[in-house]
Amino acid sequence: MNGIMNGVKFMIDMYVSGIVYTAVLVFVAGFLCKMYFGYYKTPQPLKIPQTPQPTTLSGVMMRMAGDIFFFRSLAKGTTLLFIASWVFHFTFLLMLIRHLRYFVNPVPECLTVIGNGALGISSLLMMALIVLLIRRILDRKVSYVTSFADYFVLLLIMGIVQTGIMMHYEQFRPNIVEVKAFMLSLMEFKTPFLTMIMHPHHAPGNSLFITHISLVAMLLIYFPFSKLMHAGGYFFSPTRNMVNNAREVRYINPWDKG
């Protein structure tokens, strides 16, 4: 019986460690390849800034900052979409920052403050996701252009948030000390090599934690191949990053430089 239990624990340790390293590797490699080969190396044959575009580089940077931090472009659409999208991105960022507490020791005071409101932040995040999902279903124009991939990403993130919320409650809560020890061990230089030779670190056996981290890994793996790449692709959008100075400065087609 002890042999069976030890075997199960070993398989759990291998699975959790393996899926984390695989997800991080695919995410980093896929993200960098997409940014370089998909965006940076793609020529821009025309000067196509979206008017009214600033005529100076500093003005373009200010406009992009407004889009990134305040969703200025979305504010021109429906109020519901603007509020739900802003709340989703802001609370998602807060939860990412909050999870840094599992990767640093000691934990900075700012992370502790965010952690104290984690349940409220994650609840707001879930509400924003529900609004965005309902909008895709009920709005006929949006529903018409919505693909399975759009629903998949929303449902996947909702699964991550829901499992995270459930782990706040005593009956589902994993051993936080074990979770942090496991996360810190994954960052050690020798850990990937130990995993490859079948000597993984001990992972928490909590089933909800394993489900949560599996969903996170799935999101990381899917990220570079999805529309979520707008997070990096925005900075390479010619309609956003080009200065509106075509009358003052001649634009040379990159294809003509050779």
C-alpha positions as a Markdown table, in Angstrom:
| # | Residue | x | y | z |
|---|---|---|---|---|
| 1 | Met | 0.0 | 0.0 | 0.0 |
| 2 | Asn | 2.8 | 2.4 | 0.9 |
| 3 | Gly | 4.4 | 1.6 | -2.5 |
| 4 | Ile | 1.3 | 2.6 | -4.3 |
| 5 | Met | 1.0 | 5.8 | -2.4 |
| 6 | Asn | 4.6 | 6.7 | -3.0 |
| 7 | Gly | 4.1 | 5.9 | -6.7 |
| 8 | Val | 1.1 | 8.2 | -6.9 |
| 9 | Lys | 3.0 | 11.0 | -5.1 |
| 10 | Phe | 5.9 | 10.6 | -7.5 |
| 11 | Met | 3.6 | 10.8 | -10.5 |
| 12 | Ile | 2.0 | 14.0 | -9.1 |
| 13 | Asp | 5.4 | 15.6 | -8.4 |
| 14 | Met | 6.5 | 14.7 | -12.0 |
| 15 | Tyr | 3.3 | 16.0 | -13.5 |
| 16 | Val | 3.2 | 19.3 | -11.7 |
| 17 | Ser | 6.9 | 20.0 | -12.2 |
| 18 | Gly | 6.9 | 18.9 | -15.8 |
| 19 | Ile | 3.8 | 20.9 | -16.8 |
| 20 | Val | 5.2 | 24.1 | -15.2 |
| 21 | Tyr | 8.5 | 23.9 | -17.0 |
| 22 | Thr | 6.9 | 22.9 | -20.3 |
| 23 | Ala | 4.4 | 25.8 | -20.0 |
| 24 | Val | 7.1 | 28.4 | -19.2 |
| 25 | Leu | 9.4 | 27.2 | -22.0 |
| 26 | Val | 6.6 | 27.2 | -24.6 |
| 27 | Phe | 5.3 | 30.6 | -23.4 |
| 28 | Val | 8.7 | 32.3 | -23.4 |
| 29 | Ala | 9.9 | 30.8 | -26.7 |
| 30 | Gly | 6.6 | 31.3 | -28.4 |
| 31 | Phe | 6.2 | 34.8 | -27.2 |
| 32 | Leu | 9.7 | 35.9 | -28.3 |
| 33 | Cys | 9.4 | 34.2 | -31.7 |
| 34 | Lys | 6.1 | 35.8 | -32.4 |
| 35 | Met | 7.4 | 39.2 | -31.3 |
| 36 | Tyr | 10.5 | 38.9 | -33.5 |
| 37 | Phe | 9.4 | 37.0 | -36.6 |
| 38 | Gly | 5.7 | 37.8 | -36.5 |
| 39 | Tyr | 5.8 | 41.5 | -35.7 |
| 40 | Tyr | 9.3 | 43.0 | -35.7 |
| 41 | Lys | 10.5 | 41.4 | -39.0 |
| 42 | Thr | 7.2 | 42.2 | -40.8 |
| 43 | Pro | 7.9 | 45.1 | -43.2 |
| 44 | Gln | 5.6 | 48.1 | -43.1 |
| 45 | Pro | 5.4 | 49.2 | -46.7 |
| 46 | Leu | 3.1 | 52.2 | -46.1 |
| 47 | Lys | 2.9 | 55.1 | -43.7 |
| 48 | Ile | -0.5 | 54.3 | -42.1 |
| 49 | Pro | -0.9 | 56.1 | -38.7 |
| 50 | Gln | -4.5 | 56.2 | -37.5 |
| 51 | Thr | -5.6 | 59.7 | -37.5 |
| 52 | Pro | -5.8 | 61.9 | -35.6 |
| 53 | Gln | -2.2 | 60.8 | -34.8 |
| 54 | Pro | 0.3 | 63.1 | -33.1 |
| 55 | Thr | 3.0 | 64.5 | -35.4 |
| 56 | Thr | 5.8 | 64.0 | -32.9 |
| 57 | Leu | 7.3 | 60.8 | -31.3 |
| 58 | Ser | 6.6 | 62.0 | -27.8 |
| 59 | Gly | 3.0 | 62.6 | -28.8 |
| 60 | Val | 2.7 | 59.1 | -30.2 |
| 61 | Met | 4.2 | 57.7 | -26.9 |
| 62 | Met | 1.6 | 59.6 | -24.9 |
| 63 | Arg | -1.2 | 58.3 | -27.1 |
| 64 | Met | 0.0 | 54.7 | -26.7 |
| 65 | Ala | 0.3 | 55.2 | -23.0 |
| 66 | Gly | -3.3 | 56.4 | -22.9 |
| 67 | Asp | -4.4 | 53.3 | -24.8 |
| 68 | Ile | -2.4 | 50.9 | -22.5 |
| 69 | Phe | -3.3 | 52.4 | -19.1 |
| 70 | Phe | -6.7 | 53.9 | -19.7 |
| 71 | Phe | -8.1 | 52.1 | -22.7 |
| 72 | Arg | -8.7 | 55.4 | -24.4 |
| 73 | Ser | -9.7 | 53.7 | -27.7 |
| 74 | Leu | -12.3 | 51.5 | -26.1 |
| 75 | Ala | -13.8 | 54.5 | -24.3 |
| 76 | Lys | -15.0 | 55.6 | -27.8 |
| 77 | Gly | -17.1 | 52.4 | -27.9 |
| 78 | Thr | -19.8 | 51.2 | -25.6 |
| 79 | Thr | -19.6 | 52.1 | -21.9 |
| 80 | Leu | -20.2 | 48.4 | -20.8 |
| 81 | Leu | -17.3 | 47.1 | -22.9 |
| 82 | Phe | -14.9 | 49.9 | -21.7 |
| 83 | Ile | -15.7 | 49.3 | -18.0 |
| 84 | Ala | -15.7 | 45.5 | -18.2 |
| 85 | Ser | -12.4 | 45.4 | -20.2 |
| 86 | Trp | -10.7 | 47.9 | -18.0 |
| 87 | Val | -11.7 | 46.1 | -14.8 |
| 88 | Phe | -10.7 | 42.7 | -16.2 |
| 89 | His | -7.2 | 43.9 | -17.3 |
| 90 | Phe | -6.6 | 45.9 | -14.1 |
| 91 | Thr | -7.7 | 43.2 | -11.7 |
| 92 | Phe | -5.9 | 40.5 | -13.7 |
| 93 | Leu | -2.7 | 42.5 | -13.4 |
| 94 | Leu | -3.2 | 42.9 | -9.6 |
| 95 | Met | -3.6 | 39.2 | -9.3 |
| 96 | Leu | -0.5 | 38.5 | -11.2 |
| 97 | Ile | 1.4 | 40.9 | -9.0 |
| 98 | Arg | -0.2 | 39.3 | -5.9 |
| 99 | His | 1.1 | 35.9 | -6.9 |
| 100 | Leu | 4.7 | 37.1 | -6.8 |
| 101 | Arg | 4.5 | 36.4 | -3.1 |
| 102 | Tyr | 5.1 | 32.8 | -3.9 |
| 103 | Phe | 8.3 | 33.5 | -5.7 |
| 104 | Val | 10.1 | 35.9 | -3.4 |
| 105 | Asn | 11.3 | 35.6 | 0.2 |
| 106 | Pro | 10.7 | 37.7 | 2.3 |
| 107 | Val | 7.4 | 39.1 | 0.9 |
| 108 | Pro | 7.4 | 42.9 | 0.3 |
| 109 | Glu | 4.8 | 44.9 | 2.2 |
| 110 | Cys | 3.1 | 46.0 | -1.0 |
| 111 | Leu | 2.3 | 42.3 | -1.9 |
| 112 | Thr | 0.9 | 41.7 | 1.5 |
| 113 | Val | -1.5 | 44.7 | 1.1 |
| 114 | Ile | -2.7 | 43.3 | -2.3 |
| 115 | Gly | -3.0 | 39.9 | -0.8 |
| 116 | Asn | -5.3 | 41.2 | 1.9 |
| 117 | Gly | -7.8 | 42.2 | -0.7 |
| 118 | Ala | -7.2 | 39.2 | -3.0 |
| 119 | Leu | -10.7 | 37.7 | -2.6 |
| 120 | Gly | -12.4 | 41.0 | -3.5 |
| 121 | Ile | -10.1 | 41.5 | -6.5 |
| 122 | Ser | -10.6 | 38.0 | -7.8 |
| 123 | Ser | -14.4 | 38.4 | -7.4 |
| 124 | Leu | -14.3 | 41.6 | -9.4 |
| 125 | Leu | -12.2 | 39.8 | -12.0 |
| 126 | Met | -14.8 | 37.0 | -12.3 |
| 127 | Met | -17.6 | 39.5 | -12.6 |
| 128 | Ala | -15.8 | 41.3 | -15.5 |
| 129 | Leu | -15.3 | 38.0 | -17.2 |
| 130 | Ile | -18.9 | 37.0 | -16.9 |
| 131 | Val | -20.0 | 40.4 | -18.4 |
| 132 | Leu | -17.6 | 39.9 | -21.3 |
| 133 | Leu | -18.8 | 36.4 | -21.9 |
| 134 | Ile | -22.5 | 37.4 | -21.8 |
| 135 | Arg | -21.8 | 40.2 | -24.2 |
| 136 | Arg | -20.3 | 37.8 | -26.7 |
| 137 | Ile | -23.3 | 35.6 | -26.4 |
| 138 | Leu | -26.1 | 38.1 | -26.5 |
| 139 | Asp | -24.7 | 40.9 | -28.7 |
| 140 | Arg | -25.6 | 39.6 | -32.2 |
| 141 | Lys | -22.9 | 41.6 | -34.0 |
| 142 | Val | -20.2 | 40.4 | -31.6 |
| 143 | Ser | -21.5 | 36.9 | -31.6 |
| 144 | Tyr | -21.4 | 36.7 | -35.3 |
| 145 | Val | -17.6 | 37.4 | -35.4 |
| 146 | Thr | -16.8 | 35.3 | -32.3 |
| 147 | Ser | -15.0 | 32.1 | -32.8 |
| 148 | Phe | -14.6 | 29.1 | -30.5 |
| 149 | Ala | -11.1 | 30.4 | -29.6 |
| 150 | Asp | -12.7 | 33.5 | -28.1 |
| 151 | Tyr | -15.0 | 31.5 | -25.9 |
| 152 | Phe | -12.2 | 29.1 | -25.0 |
| 153 | Val | -9.9 | 31.8 | -23.6 |
| 154 | Leu | -12.7 | 33.4 | -21.6 |
| 155 | Leu | -13.7 | 30.1 | -20.1 |
| 156 | Leu | -10.1 | 29.0 | -19.4 |
| 157 | Ile | -9.4 | 32.3 | -17.5 |
| 158 | Met | -12.7 | 31.9 | -15.7 |
| 159 | Gly | -11.6 | 28.4 | -14.6 |
| 160 | Ile | -8.3 | 29.8 | -13.3 |
| 161 | Val | -10.1 | 32.5 | -11.4 |
| 162 | Gln | -12.8 | 30.2 | -10.0 |
| 163 | Thr | -10.3 | 27.6 | -8.7 |
| 164 | Gly | -8.3 | 30.4 | -7.2 |
| 165 | Ile | -11.3 | 31.8 | -5.4 |
| 166 | Met | -12.2 | 28.4 | -4.1 |
| 167 | Met | -8.8 | 28.0 | -2.6 |
| 168 | His | -9.5 | 30.9 | -0.3 |
| 169 | Tyr | -11.9 | 28.8 | 1.7 |
| 170 | Glu | -10.7 | 26.4 | 4.4 |
| 171 | Gln | -12.2 | 23.2 | 3.0 |
| 172 | Phe | -10.3 | 23.7 | -0.3 |
| 173 | Arg | -7.2 | 25.5 | 0.9 |
| 174 | Pro | -3.8 | 23.9 | 0.2 |
| 175 | Asn | -0.9 | 24.1 | 2.5 |
| 176 | Ile | 0.4 | 27.6 | 1.7 |
| 177 | Val | 3.8 | 26.7 | 3.2 |
| 178 | Glu | 4.1 | 23.7 | 0.9 |
| 179 | Val | 3.0 | 25.8 | -2.1 |
| 180 | Lys | 5.5 | 28.5 | -1.5 |
| 181 | Ala | 8.3 | 26.0 | -0.9 |
| 182 | Phe | 7.5 | 24.2 | -4.1 |
| 183 | Met | 7.4 | 27.4 | -6.1 |
| 184 | Leu | 10.7 | 28.5 | -4.7 |
| 185 | Ser | 12.2 | 25.1 | -5.4 |
| 186 | Leu | 11.2 | 25.4 | -9.1 |
| 187 | Met | 13.3 | 28.5 | -9.4 |
| 188 | Glu | 16.5 | 26.7 | -8.3 |
| 189 | Phe | 19.0 | 26.1 | -11.1 |
| 190 | Lys | 19.3 | 22.4 | -10.4 |
| 191 | Thr | 15.6 | 21.6 | -10.2 |
| 192 | Pro | 14.9 | 21.2 | -14.0 |
| 193 | Phe | 17.8 | 18.8 | -14.3 |
| 194 | Leu | 16.6 | 16.9 | -11.2 |
| 195 | Thr | 13.1 | 16.6 | -12.8 |
| 196 | Met | 14.6 | 15.3 | -16.0 |
| 197 | Ile | 16.3 | 12.5 | -14.2 |
| 198 | Met | 13.1 | 11.6 | -12.3 |
| 199 | His | 14.0 | 13.4 | -9.0 |
| 200 | Pro | 11.3 | 16.2 | -8.8 |
| 201 | His | 10.7 | 18.3 | -5.8 |
| 202 | His | 7.6 | 17.4 | -3.7 |
| 203 | Ala | 4.5 | 19.2 | -5.0 |
| 204 | Pro | 1.4 | 19.9 | -2.9 |
| 205 | Gly | -1.1 | 17.1 | -3.3 |
| 206 | Asn | -4.2 | 19.3 | -3.1 |
| 207 | Ser | -6.4 | 18.5 | -6.1 |
| 208 | Leu | -7.7 | 22.0 | -6.5 |
| 209 | Phe | -4.2 | 23.4 | -6.5 |
| 210 | Ile | -3.2 | 20.9 | -9.2 |
| 211 | Thr | -6.2 | 21.8 | -11.2 |
| 212 | His | -5.4 | 25.5 | -10.8 |
| 213 | Ile | -1.8 | 25.2 | -11.9 |
| 214 | Ser | -2.8 | 22.9 | -14.8 |
| 215 | Leu | -5.2 | 25.6 | -16.1 |
| 216 | Val | -2.5 | 28.3 | -15.7 |
| 217 | Ala | -0.1 | 26.1 | -17.6 |
| 218 | Met | -2.6 | 25.6 | -20.4 |
| 219 | Leu | -3.1 | 29.3 | -20.7 |
| 220 | Leu | 0.6 | 29.9 | -20.9 |
| 221 | Ile | 1.0 | 27.3 | -23.6 |
| 222 | Tyr | -1.9 | 28.7 | -25.6 |
| 223 | Phe | -0.9 | 32.3 | -25.2 |
| 224 | Pro | 1.7 | 32.7 | -28.0 |
| 225 | Phe | -0.7 | 31.1 | -30.5 |
| 226 | Ser | -3.8 | 33.1 | -29.7 |
| 227 | Lys | -5.3 | 36.6 | -29.9 |
| 228 | Leu | -3.8 | 37.2 | -26.4 |
| 229 | Met | -0.6 | 38.2 | -28.2 |
| 230 | His | -2.2 | 41.6 | -28.6 |
| 231 | Ala | -0.4 | 42.3 | -25.3 |
| 232 | Gly | 2.9 | 42.5 | -27.2 |
| 233 | Gly | 1.7 | 43.0 | -30.7 |
| 234 | Tyr | 0.1 | 46.4 | -29.9 |
| 235 | Phe | 3.6 | 48.0 | -29.7 |
| 236 | Phe | 4.3 | 46.9 | -33.3 |
| 237 | Ser | 1.0 | 48.1 | -34.8 |
| 238 | Pro | 1.8 | 50.7 | -37.5 |
| 239 | Thr | -1.5 | 52.5 | -37.0 |
| 240 | Arg | -0.4 | 53.2 | -33.4 |
| 241 | Asn | 3.4 | 53.6 | -33.4 |
| 242 | Met | 3.9 | 55.6 | -36.5 |
| 243 | Val | 4.3 | 59.4 | -36.4 |
| 244 | Asn | 1.9 | 61.4 | -38.6 |
| 245 | Asn | 4.6 | 63.3 | -40.4 |
| 246 | Ala | 4.3 | 62.0 | -44.0 |
| 247 | Arg | 4.4 | 65.5 | -45.4 |
| 248 | Glu | 7.6 | 66.5 | -43.5 |
| 249 | Val | 9.6 | 63.2 | -43.7 |
| 250 | Arg | 9.6 | 60.9 | -46.7 |
| 251 | Tyr | 8.8 | 57.4 | -45.7 |
| 252 | Ile | 11.0 | 54.7 | -47.4 |
| 253 | Asn | 9.4 | 51.4 | -48.1 |
| 254 | Pro | 11.5 | 48.7 | -46.3 |
| 255 | Trp | 11.1 | 46.5 | -49.3 |
| 256 | Asp | 12.9 | 49.1 | -51.5 |
| 257 | Lys | 16.0 | 49.4 | -49.3 |
| 258 | Gly | 17.5 | 46.3 | -50.8 |
